[in-house]
């Protein structure tokens, strides 16, 4: 068969089957990706320039009765700054051998059958990584507390780590078998080169224990680091020990004190987020309202918000809600229905909808006005090769097959951080 014709056929069939359906193929579990629209902007150098208001109009004059032609205060116009947002890239690769490609290129129906599972899986994989980055970009995917008891050595090239309960989000780790991760201890990469890379072998969700495989030198360094300082884990290449190659996530954005998107938020306080300390206690509706009061009183929040919590936190909130529920006129003695997918109520801002999110760590919660967030960059998730006129497939060099890649270039941007609240130090095990 002619490889050029086959590539053209595969590209054409891909566009007919998937071009207008990619957004619909994103799993519903990736709630933030679906809720926050992608907004492409013209590129200016290496940055995307977004004007934001960082202070209000001043120069107000007060005068009492009979003040005559009193002098006016010097005007102080509102201040704006350009937030400079850099788009970060992510690529995932998938391959198809000649035999499958030959069968797929026979007609559109055959192509759909041959590629449906792979395309959906690639899209689910890259959007899950994007979802994790939107919450925890530059913060890591889990942590191990200081102490030799938190890491064991079944062999010289394997280690079993126990993640802290607060830093654990089961869905972040679900499906990560064979993923490569790196560890940071005391802000330094554990080991270097091949010794810094650890492959995820398995996970015990009940005990929060992850089995990792690495080199002998790397595993020894990891044991030493955990015993002395504990460590945080990152996806390989998202942090290389010097630079972050990953967008700022919500947690990092709201915790930043200093330069955020090129703006000094210690000088312009309206461009800094709110952080509420839950003091190592269970999260309650009162705590949520207290946290929300920060966004309302300081940030002027007057719109509906989502409160994303871990499933563990949500279950306890829902239990508290059920315990305090009073049956009203809708009560039926023949049908009893209980349970809900989201908890919604009204507070000083408007409506609060509390929703469980499987990528939120157990110690965290996020109060977010959805319409104040955007995904900005060169492109949303695409299978088209950039600069290649919409080409999807490329022939492998040295192997009998074809490759397709999913690519994105974007960053999460929050235009009014003062309307957001990051809640930390939730302890669902507290009495």
TORGUZA-87479 format. One record per residue (C-alpha): y, z, x; residue number from 1. Coordinates in steps of 0.05 Angstrom, whole numbers, plus 32768, in hexadecimal, padded with zeros to 4 digits. Layout:
<sites>
<py=Y | pz=Z | px=X | nufi=NUM> $
...
</sites>
This chain:
<sites>
<py=8000 | pz=8000 | px=8000 | nufi=1> $
<py=8048 | pz=7FF6 | px=8016 | nufi=2> $
<py=8066 | pz=8039 | px=8029 | nufi=3> $
<py=80AD | pz=8021 | px=8019 | nufi=4> $
<py=8098 | pz=800D | px=7FD3 | nufi=5> $
<py=8072 | pz=804D | px=7FC9 | nufi=6> $
<py=80AF | pz=8077 | px=7FDC | nufi=7> $
<py=80DA | pz=804F | px=7FAC | nufi=8> $
<py=80A7 | pz=8058 | px=7F74 | nufi=9> $
<py=80A1 | pz=80A3 | px=7F82 | nufi=10> $
<py=80ED | pz=80AB | px=7F83 | nufi=11> $
<py=80F4 | pz=8085 | px=7F42 | nufi=12> $
<py=80BD | pz=80AB | px=7F1F | nufi=13> $
<py=80DB | pz=80ED | px=7F37 | nufi=14> $
<py=811F | pz=80DD | px=7F1A | nufi=15> $
<py=8101 | pz=80C9 | px=7ED7 | nufi=16> $
<py=80D6 | pz=8108 | px=7ED3 | nufi=17> $
<py=8104 | pz=813D | px=7EF0 | nufi=18> $
<py=814C | pz=8127 | px=7EFD | nufi=19> $
<py=8168 | pz=8142 | px=7EBC | nufi=20> $
<py=8137 | pz=817B | px=7EB4 | nufi=21> $
<py=813D | pz=81A4 | px=7EF4 | nufi=22> $
<py=8169 | pz=81DA | px=7ED4 | nufi=23> $
<py=8137 | pz=81E2 | px=7E9B | nufi=24> $
<py=80FF | pz=81EB | px=7ECE | nufi=25> $
<py=8121 | pz=8227 | px=7EEE | nufi=26> $
<py=80F6 | pz=8264 | px=7ED9 | nufi=27> $
<py=8117 | pz=8292 | px=7EA7 | nufi=28> $
<py=810B | pz=82CC | px=7ED7 | nufi=29> $
<py=8143 | pz=82B0 | px=7F02 | nufi=30> $
<py=8177 | pz=82CC | px=7ED2 | nufi=31> $
<py=81B4 | pz=82CC | px=7EFF | nufi=32> $
<py=81AA | pz=8284 | px=7F16 | nufi=33> $
<py=81A7 | pz=826E | px=7ECD | nufi=34> $
<py=81E1 | pz=829B | px=7EB6 | nufi=35> $
<py=8212 | pz=8289 | px=7EEE | nufi=36> $
<py=8225 | pz=823F | px=7EED | nufi=37> $
<py=8229 | pz=8215 | px=7F2B | nufi=38> $
<py=8270 | pz=81FB | px=7F38 | nufi=39> $
<py=8278 | pz=81C4 | px=7F6C | nufi=40> $
<py=82BC | pz=81C3 | px=7F8E | nufi=41> $
<py=82DC | pz=8192 | px=7FBF | nufi=42> $
<py=82CC | pz=81A7 | px=8005 | nufi=43> $
<py=8307 | pz=81BB | px=8032 | nufi=44> $
<py=82EF | pz=81BC | px=807B | nufi=45> $
<py=82B6 | pz=81ED | px=807E | nufi=46> $
<py=82CE | pz=8218 | px=8043 | nufi=47> $
<py=82D9 | pz=8215 | px=7FF8 | nufi=48> $
<py=831F | pz=822E | px=7FE7 | nufi=49> $
<py=8325 | pz=8257 | px=7FA8 | nufi=50> $
<py=836A | pz=8274 | px=7F96 | nufi=51> $
<py=8365 | pz=82BC | px=7F7C | nufi=52> $
<py=839A | pz=82EE | px=7F65 | nufi=53> $
<py=839A | pz=832B | px=7F93 | nufi=54> $
<py=83D7 | pz=8351 | px=7F78 | nufi=55> $
<py=8402 | pz=8353 | px=7F39 | nufi=56> $
<py=844B | pz=8343 | px=7F2D | nufi=57> $
<py=8479 | pz=837D | px=7F43 | nufi=58> $
<py=84C5 | pz=8383 | px=7F47 | nufi=59> $
<py=84CB | pz=83A6 | px=7F04 | nufi=60> $
<py=850D | pz=83C8 | px=7EF5 | nufi=61> $
<py=8515 | pz=8406 | px=7EC8 | nufi=62> $
<py=8558 | pz=8419 | px=7EAA | nufi=63> $
<py=8570 | pz=844D | px=7E79 | nufi=64> $
<py=85A1 | pz=8445 | px=7E3F | nufi=65> $
<py=85E8 | pz=8434 | px=7E53 | nufi=66> $
<py=85D5 | pz=841D | px=7E99 | nufi=67> $
<py=8603 | pz=83E1 | px=7E96 | nufi=68> $
<py=85F7 | pz=83A6 | px=7EC3 | nufi=69> $
<py=85C4 | pz=83CB | px=7EEC | nufi=70> $
<py=85A7 | pz=83AE | px=7F2C | nufi=71> $
<py=8563 | pz=838D | px=7F29 | nufi=72> $
<py=8529 | pz=839C | px=7F56 | nufi=73> $
<py=8517 | pz=8368 | px=7F89 | nufi=74> $
<py=84E1 | pz=833B | px=7F6B | nufi=75> $
<py=849B | pz=8342 | px=7F86 | nufi=76> $
<py=8471 | pz=8309 | px=7F6B | nufi=77> $
<py=8427 | pz=830D | px=7F62 | nufi=78> $
<py=8400 | pz=82FE | px=7FA1 | nufi=79> $
<py=83CA | pz=82CA | px=7FA6 | nufi=80> $
<py=839B | pz=82BB | px=7FDF | nufi=81> $
<py=8369 | pz=8284 | px=7FEA | nufi=82> $
<py=8323 | pz=829F | px=7FED | nufi=83> $
<py=82FB | pz=8275 | px=801E | nufi=84> $
<py=82B3 | pz=826E | px=8007 | nufi=85> $
<py=827F | pz=8250 | px=8035 | nufi=86> $
<py=8243 | pz=822E | px=8017 | nufi=87> $
<py=8200 | pz=8243 | px=8034 | nufi=88> $
<py=81C4 | pz=8216 | px=8037 | nufi=89> $
<py=817B | pz=821E | px=8022 | nufi=90> $
<py=8142 | pz=81EC | px=8028 | nufi=91> $
<py=80FA | pz=81EE | px=8010 | nufi=92> $
<py=80C6 | pz=81B9 | px=8024 | nufi=93> $
<py=808B | pz=819E | px=7FFD | nufi=94> $
<py=8058 | pz=816A | px=8012 | nufi=95> $
<py=802B | pz=8137 | px=7FEF | nufi=96> $
<py=7FF2 | pz=8113 | px=8012 | nufi=97> $
<py=7FE7 | pz=80C7 | px=800D | nufi=98> $
<py=7FAD | pz=80CE | px=7FDC | nufi=99> $
<py=7FD5 | pz=80F6 | px=7FAA | nufi=100> $
<py=8012 | pz=80C9 | px=7FB5 | nufi=101> $
<py=7FE8 | pz=808B | px=7FA8 | nufi=102> $
<py=7FCF | pz=80A7 | px=7F66 | nufi=103> $
<py=8014 | pz=80C0 | px=7F53 | nufi=104> $
<py=8036 | pz=807D | px=7F61 | nufi=105> $
<py=800A | pz=8057 | px=7F31 | nufi=106> $
<py=8035 | pz=8068 | px=7EF4 | nufi=107> $
<py=8067 | pz=809A | px=7ED9 | nufi=108> $
<py=8033 | pz=80C3 | px=7EB3 | nufi=109> $
<py=8007 | pz=80CA | px=7EF1 | nufi=110> $
<py=8043 | pz=80DF | px=7F1A | nufi=111> $
<py=8054 | pz=8115 | px=7EE8 | nufi=112> $
<py=800E | pz=8131 | px=7EE9 | nufi=113> $
<py=8009 | pz=812F | px=7F35 | nufi=114> $
<py=804C | pz=814F | px=7F44 | nufi=115> $
<py=805C | pz=817E | px=7F0A | nufi=116> $
<py=803D | pz=81BD | px=7F29 | nufi=117> $
<py=805B | pz=81B1 | px=7F6E | nufi=118> $
<py=80A1 | pz=81A0 | px=7F56 | nufi=119> $
<py=80A3 | pz=81DC | px=7F28 | nufi=120> $
<py=8088 | pz=820A | px=7F5F | nufi=121> $
<py=80BB | pz=81F1 | px=7F92 | nufi=122> $
<py=80F4 | pz=81FA | px=7F60 | nufi=123> $
<py=80DB | pz=823F | px=7F4D | nufi=124> $
<py=80D5 | pz=8253 | px=7F97 | nufi=125> $
<py=811A | pz=823D | px=7FAD | nufi=126> $
<py=813E | pz=8257 | px=7F6F | nufi=127> $
<py=811A | pz=829A | px=7F77 | nufi=128> $
<py=8136 | pz=829E | px=7FBE | nufi=129> $
<py=817A | pz=828B | px=7FA2 | nufi=130> $
<py=8175 | pz=82C1 | px=7F6D | nufi=131> $
<py=8164 | pz=82F5 | px=7FA2 | nufi=132> $
<py=819E | pz=82DE | px=7FCD | nufi=133> $
<py=81CE | pz=82E4 | px=7F92 | nufi=134> $
<py=81BD | pz=832E | px=7F8C | nufi=135> $
<py=81AC | pz=8340 | px=7FD4 | nufi=136> $
<py=81C5 | pz=830A | px=8003 | nufi=137> $
<py=81D0 | pz=832C | px=8047 | nufi=138> $
<py=81B4 | pz=836E | px=802F | nufi=139> $
<py=816A | pz=8361 | px=8039 | nufi=140> $
<py=812C | pz=8361 | px=800C | nufi=141> $
<py=8113 | pz=83A7 | px=8018 | nufi=142> $
<py=8115 | pz=83E2 | px=8048 | nufi=143> $
<py=80E8 | pz=8413 | px=806B | nufi=144> $
<py=8101 | pz=845A | px=8077 | nufi=145> $
<py=8102 | pz=847A | px=80BB | nufi=146> $
<py=80C0 | pz=849A | px=80D0 | nufi=147> $
<py=807F | pz=8486 | px=80F1 | nufi=148> $
<py=805A | pz=8498 | px=80B0 | nufi=149> $
<py=8079 | pz=845C | px=808D | nufi=150> $
<py=8053 | pz=842A | px=80B8 | nufi=151> $
<py=800A | pz=8426 | px=80CC | nufi=152> $
<py=7FE5 | pz=83F8 | px=80FB | nufi=153> $
<py=7FA1 | pz=83DE | px=80E1 | nufi=154> $
<py=7F9E | pz=83AF | px=811E | nufi=155> $
<py=7FC9 | pz=839D | px=8159 | nufi=156> $
<py=7FE6 | pz=8361 | px=8133 | nufi=157> $
<py=7FEE | pz=837F | px=80ED | nufi=158> $
<py=801A | pz=83B6 | px=80D0 | nufi=159> $
<py=801C | pz=83D6 | px=808C | nufi=160> $
<py=8062 | pz=83EC | px=8078 | nufi=161> $
<py=8076 | pz=8417 | px=803C | nufi=162> $
<py=80B6 | pz=8400 | px=801C | nufi=163> $
<py=80E5 | pz=8435 | px=8000 | nufi=164> $
<py=80E3 | pz=843D | px=7FB5 | nufi=165> $
<py=812E | pz=8431 | px=7FAF | nufi=166> $
<py=812D | pz=83EF | px=7FD6 | nufi=167> $
<py=80F0 | pz=83D4 | px=7FB3 | nufi=168> $
<py=80F4 | pz=839B | px=7F81 | nufi=169> $
<py=80AC | pz=8384 | px=7F72 | nufi=170> $
<py=80C0 | pz=833E | px=7F5E | nufi=171> $
<py=80E4 | pz=8332 | px=7FA0 | nufi=172> $
<py=80A2 | pz=833B | px=7FC4 | nufi=173> $
<py=8075 | pz=831C | px=7F8F | nufi=174> $
<py=8059 | pz=82D9 | px=7FA7 | nufi=175> $
<py=8072 | pz=82E4 | px=7FEF | nufi=176> $
<py=802D | pz=82DD | px=800F | nufi=177> $
<py=8035 | pz=82B5 | px=804F | nufi=178> $
<py=8081 | pz=82BB | px=804D | nufi=179> $
<py=80A0 | pz=82C9 | px=8091 | nufi=180> $
<py=80D1 | pz=8303 | px=8096 | nufi=181> $
<py=80F8 | pz=8327 | px=80CD | nufi=182> $
<py=810C | pz=8370 | px=80D4 | nufi=183> $
<py=814E | pz=8390 | px=80E6 | nufi=184> $
<py=8150 | pz=83D6 | px=8102 | nufi=185> $
<py=8192 | pz=83F9 | px=8112 | nufi=186> $
<py=81B3 | pz=83B5 | px=8106 | nufi=187> $
<py=8189 | pz=8394 | px=813D | nufi=188> $
<py=8152 | pz=8361 | px=8134 | nufi=189> $
<py=810E | pz=837F | px=8142 | nufi=190> $
<py=80F4 | pz=835A | px=8180 | nufi=191> $
<py=8105 | pz=8310 | px=818B | nufi=192> $
<py=80EA | pz=82CA | px=8187 | nufi=193> $
<py=80A3 | pz=82C5 | px=816B | nufi=194> $
<py=809C | pz=8310 | px=8171 | nufi=195> $
<py=80D3 | pz=831A | px=813D | nufi=196> $
<py=80AD | pz=82F4 | px=8107 | nufi=197> $
<py=807E | pz=8317 | px=80D6 | nufi=198> $
<py=8052 | pz=82F5 | px=80A3 | nufi=199> $
<py=8048 | pz=8317 | px=805F | nufi=200> $
<py=7FFD | pz=831F | px=8056 | nufi=201> $
<py=7FF8 | pz=8349 | px=8017 | nufi=202> $
<py=801D | pz=837C | px=7FEB | nufi=203> $
<py=8005 | pz=83B9 | px=7FC5 | nufi=204> $
<py=8038 | pz=83BF | px=7F8C | nufi=205> $
<py=8021 | pz=8405 | px=7F78 | nufi=206> $
<py=802B | pz=8423 | px=7FBD | nufi=207> $
<py=8064 | pz=83F4 | px=7FD3 | nufi=208> $
<py=803C | pz=83E4 | px=8012 | nufi=209> $
<py=8043 | pz=83A0 | px=8033 | nufi=210> $
<py=8012 | pz=8387 | px=8068 | nufi=211> $
<py=8033 | pz=835D | px=809E | nufi=212> $
<py=8015 | pz=8334 | px=80D6 | nufi=213> $
<py=8038 | pz=8325 | px=8117 | nufi=214> $
<py=802F | pz=8323 | px=8162 | nufi=215> $
<py=8017 | pz=8360 | px=8187 | nufi=216> $
<py=805B | pz=8369 | px=81A8 | nufi=217> $
<py=807F | pz=835F | px=8165 | nufi=218> $
<py=8054 | pz=8392 | px=8140 | nufi=219> $
<py=805D | pz=83C5 | px=8177 | nufi=220> $
<py=80A8 | pz=83BB | px=8174 | nufi=221> $
<py=80A7 | pz=83C2 | px=8128 | nufi=222> $
<py=8081 | pz=8404 | px=812C | nufi=223> $
<py=80B2 | pz=8420 | px=815F | nufi=224> $
<py=80EE | pz=840A | px=8136 | nufi=225> $
<py=80D5 | pz=8428 | px=80F5 | nufi=226> $
<py=80C4 | pz=846A | px=8116 | nufi=227> $
<py=810A | pz=846F | px=8135 | nufi=228> $
<py=8139 | pz=8451 | px=8101 | nufi=229> $
<py=8113 | pz=8430 | px=80C8 | nufi=230> $
<py=8122 | pz=83E7 | px=80BA | nufi=231> $
<py=8139 | pz=83B3 | px=8087 | nufi=232> $
<py=8115 | pz=8372 | px=807B | nufi=233> $
<py=8133 | pz=832C | px=8073 | nufi=234> $
<py=8117 | pz=82E8 | px=8066 | nufi=235> $
<py=810F | pz=82C2 | px=80A8 | nufi=236> $
<py=814C | pz=8299 | px=80BA | nufi=237> $
<py=8177 | pz=82BD | px=8086 | nufi=238> $
<py=818C | pz=82EA | px=80BF | nufi=239> $
<py=817E | pz=82D9 | px=8108 | nufi=240> $
<py=8195 | pz=8319 | px=8128 | nufi=241> $
<py=81DC | pz=82FF | px=8133 | nufi=242> $
<py=81F0 | pz=82D6 | px=80F6 | nufi=243> $
<py=81E3 | pz=82D7 | px=80AC | nufi=244> $
<py=81CD | pz=8293 | px=8092 | nufi=245> $
<py=81CD | pz=82AC | px=804A | nufi=246> $
<py=8203 | pz=82B3 | px=8016 | nufi=247> $
<py=8223 | pz=82F5 | px=8005 | nufi=248> $
<py=81FE | pz=8315 | px=7FCA | nufi=249> $
<py=821C | pz=8341 | px=7F94 | nufi=250> $
<py=820B | pz=8381 | px=7FB9 | nufi=251> $
<py=822C | pz=836A | px=7FF9 | nufi=252> $
<py=8269 | pz=834F | px=7FD5 | nufi=253> $
<py=8275 | pz=838F | px=7FAF | nufi=254> $
<py=826A | pz=83BC | px=7FEB | nufi=255> $
<py=8296 | pz=8395 | px=801A | nufi=256> $
<py=82D2 | pz=83BB | px=8033 | nufi=257> $
<py=82FB | pz=838D | px=805F | nufi=258> $
<py=82F9 | pz=8341 | px=8061 | nufi=259> $
<py=82D9 | pz=8322 | px=8023 | nufi=260> $
<py=82DB | pz=82D6 | px=801D | nufi=261> $
<py=8314 | pz=82D6 | px=8050 | nufi=262> $
<py=833E | pz=830A | px=802A | nufi=263> $
<py=834A | pz=8351 | px=8044 | nufi=264> $
<py=8338 | pz=837B | px=8007 | nufi=265> $
<py=8351 | pz=83BB | px=8029 | nufi=266> $
<py=8396 | pz=839D | px=8023 | nufi=267> $
<py=838B | pz=837D | px=7FDF | nufi=268> $
<py=8363 | pz=83AF | px=7FB8 | nufi=269> $
<py=835A | pz=8382 | px=7F7B | nufi=270> $
<py=832A | pz=8359 | px=7FA5 | nufi=271> $
<py=82FA | pz=8391 | px=7FB3 | nufi=272> $
<py=82BE | pz=83A6 | px=7F89 | nufi=273> $
<py=82AD | pz=83E9 | px=7F6A | nufi=274> $
<py=8272 | pz=8413 | px=7F82 | nufi=275> $
<py=8257 | pz=844C | px=7F58 | nufi=276> $
<py=822A | pz=8480 | px=7F77 | nufi=277> $
<py=81F4 | pz=8497 | px=7F47 | nufi=278> $
<py=81E6 | pz=84D2 | px=7F76 | nufi=279> $
<py=819A | pz=84C9 | px=7F7B | nufi=280> $
<py=8191 | pz=84D6 | px=7F30 | nufi=281> $
<py=8173 | pz=84AF | px=7EF6 | nufi=282> $
<py=81A3 | pz=847C | px=7ED8 | nufi=283> $
<py=81BD | pz=8490 | px=7E94 | nufi=284> $
<py=81EA | pz=846E | px=7E61 | nufi=285> $
<py=8220 | pz=84A1 | px=7E75 | nufi=286> $
<py=821A | pz=848A | px=7EBE | nufi=287> $
<py=8221 | pz=8442 | px=7EA9 | nufi=288> $
<py=825F | pz=8451 | px=7E81 | nufi=289> $
<py=827D | pz=8479 | px=7EBB | nufi=290> $
<py=8270 | pz=843F | px=7EEA | nufi=291> $
<py=828D | pz=840E | px=7EB7 | nufi=292> $
<py=82CC | pz=8439 | px=7EB2 | nufi=293> $
<py=82DB | pz=8426 | px=7EFB | nufi=294> $
<py=82DD | pz=83DC | px=7EEA | nufi=295> $
<py=8305 | pz=83E8 | px=7EAB | nufi=296> $
<py=8338 | pz=8419 | px=7EC8 | nufi=297> $
<py=8342 | pz=83F8 | px=7F0B | nufi=298> $
<py=832E | pz=83B0 | px=7EFF | nufi=299> $
<py=8347 | pz=83A8 | px=7EB9 | nufi=300> $
<py=8303 | pz=8392 | px=7E9F | nufi=301> $
<py=8308 | pz=837F | px=7E55 | nufi=302> $
<py=82CC | pz=8352 | px=7E4A | nufi=303> $
<py=8281 | pz=8355 | px=7E3E | nufi=304> $
<py=8255 | pz=8366 | px=7E7A | nufi=305> $
<py=820D | pz=8364 | px=7E8E | nufi=306> $
<py=81ED | pz=83A0 | px=7EAE | nufi=307> $
<py=81B2 | pz=8389 | px=7ED9 | nufi=308> $
<py=8181 | pz=83C0 | px=7EEA | nufi=309> $
<py=813B | pz=83C4 | px=7F06 | nufi=310> $
<py=8102 | pz=83C2 | px=7ED3 | nufi=311> $
<py=80F2 | pz=840A | px=7EE6 | nufi=312> $
<py=8139 | pz=8420 | px=7ED6 | nufi=313> $
<py=8139 | pz=83F7 | px=7E95 | nufi=314> $
<py=80F9 | pz=8418 | px=7E7D | nufi=315> $
<py=8117 | pz=845D | px=7E85 | nufi=316> $
<py=8158 | pz=8449 | px=7E62 | nufi=317> $
<py=8130 | pz=842A | px=7E29 | nufi=318> $
<py=8107 | pz=846A | px=7E23 | nufi=319> $
<py=8146 | pz=8493 | px=7E1F | nufi=320> $
<py=8161 | pz=8464 | px=7DEA | nufi=321> $
<py=8120 | pz=8468 | px=7DC1 | nufi=322> $
<py=8121 | pz=84B4 | px=7DC5 | nufi=323> $
<py=8167 | pz=84B6 | px=7DA8 | nufi=324> $
<py=815C | pz=8480 | px=7D73 | nufi=325> $
<py=816B | pz=8493 | px=7D2B | nufi=326> $
<py=814A | pz=846B | px=7CF3 | nufi=327> $
<py=817E | pz=844C | px=7CC5 | nufi=328> $
<py=817A | pz=8426 | px=7C83 | nufi=329> $
<py=8151 | pz=83EF | px=7CA5 | nufi=330> $
<py=8117 | pz=841F | px=7CB1 | nufi=331> $
<py=80D5 | pz=840A | px=7C92 | nufi=332> $
<py=809A | pz=8438 | px=7C88 | nufi=333> $
<py=806A | pz=83FD | px=7C8A | nufi=334> $
<py=8082 | pz=83DA | px=7CC8 | nufi=335> $
<py=8097 | pz=83FD | px=7D08 | nufi=336> $
<py=80B7 | pz=83D3 | px=7D3E | nufi=337> $
<py=80D0 | pz=83EE | px=7D80 | nufi=338> $
<py=80E3 | pz=83D1 | px=7DC3 | nufi=339> $
<py=8117 | pz=839F | px=7DD9 | nufi=340> $
<py=8125 | pz=836C | px=7E11 | nufi=341> $
<py=816C | pz=8384 | px=7E1C | nufi=342> $
<py=8195 | pz=83C2 | px=7E0B | nufi=343> $
<py=81DA | pz=83B2 | px=7DF0 | nufi=344> $
<py=8212 | pz=83E0 | px=7DDB | nufi=345> $
<py=825E | pz=83E1 | px=7DDB | nufi=346> $
<py=828B | pz=8407 | px=7E0B | nufi=347> $
<py=82D4 | pz=8406 | px=7E21 | nufi=348> $
<py=82CD | pz=83C0 | px=7E3D | nufi=349> $
<py=82A9 | pz=83A0 | px=7E03 | nufi=350> $
<py=825F | pz=8392 | px=7E01 | nufi=351> $
<py=822F | pz=83AA | px=7E37 | nufi=352> $
<py=81EA | pz=838A | px=7E3A | nufi=353> $
<py=81B8 | pz=83AE | px=7E66 | nufi=354> $
<py=8182 | pz=837F | px=7E7F | nufi=355> $
<py=8146 | pz=838A | px=7EAB | nufi=356> $
<py=8145 | pz=835C | px=7EE8 | nufi=357> $
<py=8106 | pz=8359 | px=7F13 | nufi=358> $
<py=812E | pz=834A | px=7F52 | nufi=359> $
<py=815B | pz=8387 | px=7F4D | nufi=360> $
<py=8145 | pz=83C0 | px=7F7A | nufi=361> $
<py=8133 | pz=8402 | px=7F5B | nufi=362> $
<py=816F | pz=8428 | px=7F76 | nufi=363> $
<py=81A1 | pz=83F4 | px=7F5F | nufi=364> $
<py=81C6 | pz=83DA | px=7F21 | nufi=365> $
<py=81FD | pz=83A7 | px=7F19 | nufi=366> $
<py=8233 | pz=83A5 | px=7EE4 | nufi=367> $
<py=824B | pz=835D | px=7EE3 | nufi=368> $
<py=8279 | pz=8333 | px=7EB6 | nufi=369> $
<py=8251 | pz=82F2 | px=7EBC | nufi=370> $
<py=828C | pz=82C3 | px=7EB2 | nufi=371> $
<py=82AE | pz=82E0 | px=7EF0 | nufi=372> $
<py=8277 | pz=82C3 | px=7F1D | nufi=373> $
<py=826C | pz=827C | px=7F35 | nufi=374> $
<py=823C | pz=8259 | px=7F64 | nufi=375> $
<py=8268 | pz=822E | px=7F90 | nufi=376> $
<py=8251 | pz=81FB | px=7FC3 | nufi=377> $
<py=823F | pz=81B4 | px=7FD4 | nufi=378> $
<py=8203 | pz=81AF | px=7FA6 | nufi=379> $
<py=81D7 | pz=81D5 | px=7F77 | nufi=380> $
<py=818C | pz=81D0 | px=7F82 | nufi=381> $
<py=817B | pz=8187 | px=7F8C | nufi=382> $
<py=813E | pz=815F | px=7FA3 | nufi=383> $
<py=8169 | pz=8124 | px=7FBA | nufi=384> $
<py=8172 | pz=811E | px=8005 | nufi=385> $
<py=81BD | pz=8129 | px=8014 | nufi=386> $
<py=81DD | pz=80E8 | px=802A | nufi=387> $
<py=819F | pz=80BF | px=801B | nufi=388> $
<py=81B4 | pz=80A0 | px=7FDA | nufi=389> $
<py=8187 | pz=80CA | px=7FAE | nufi=390> $
<py=8148 | pz=80C1 | px=7FD6 | nufi=391> $
<py=8115 | pz=80F7 | px=7FC7 | nufi=392> $
<py=80D7 | pz=80E9 | px=7FF1 | nufi=393> $
<py=80D1 | pz=80DB | px=803B | nufi=394> $
<py=8093 | pz=80C6 | px=8061 | nufi=395> $
<py=8076 | pz=80F9 | px=8092 | nufi=396> $
<py=8076 | pz=80E9 | px=80DB | nufi=397> $
<py=8030 | pz=80F0 | px=80F8 | nufi=398> $
<py=8010 | pz=8106 | px=80B6 | nufi=399> $
<py=7FF3 | pz=80DF | px=807C | nufi=400> $
<py=8023 | pz=80F3 | px=8045 | nufi=401> $
<py=8069 | pz=80FC | px=8029 | nufi=402> $
<py=8099 | pz=8135 | px=8026 | nufi=403> $
<py=80CE | pz=814A | px=7FF4 | nufi=404> $
<py=8101 | pz=8180 | px=7FFD | nufi=405> $
<py=812B | pz=81AB | px=7FCE | nufi=406> $
<py=8170 | pz=81BB | px=7FEA | nufi=407> $
<py=81AD | pz=81E4 | px=7FD6 | nufi=408> $
<py=81F0 | pz=81F3 | px=7FF4 | nufi=409> $
<py=8217 | pz=822A | px=7FD1 | nufi=410> $
<py=8231 | pz=8271 | px=7FD0 | nufi=411> $
<py=823C | pz=82A6 | px=7F9A | nufi=412> $
<py=8287 | pz=82B1 | px=7F8D | nufi=413> $
<py=82A5 | pz=82EB | px=7F66 | nufi=414> $
<py=82EE | pz=82DE | px=7F54 | nufi=415> $
<py=8300 | pz=8325 | px=7F3E | nufi=416> $
<py=82D3 | pz=8358 | px=7F62 | nufi=417> $
<py=82F9 | pz=8392 | px=7F42 | nufi=418> $
<py=82D9 | pz=8381 | px=7EFF | nufi=419> $
<py=8293 | pz=838C | px=7F1D | nufi=420> $
<py=826D | pz=83CB | px=7F2D | nufi=421> $
<py=8232 | pz=83D6 | px=7F5B | nufi=422> $
<py=820B | pz=8415 | px=7F48 | nufi=423> $
<py=81E2 | pz=8432 | px=7F82 | nufi=424> $
<py=81B4 | pz=846D | px=7F8F | nufi=425> $
<py=818E | pz=846B | px=7F4E | nufi=426> $
<py=814F | pz=8495 | px=7F51 | nufi=427> $
<py=8121 | pz=8488 | px=7F17 | nufi=428> $
<py=80F0 | pz=84BD | px=7F30 | nufi=429> $
<py=8123 | pz=84F5 | px=7F29 | nufi=430> $
<py=8118 | pz=8528 | px=7EF2 | nufi=431> $
</sites>
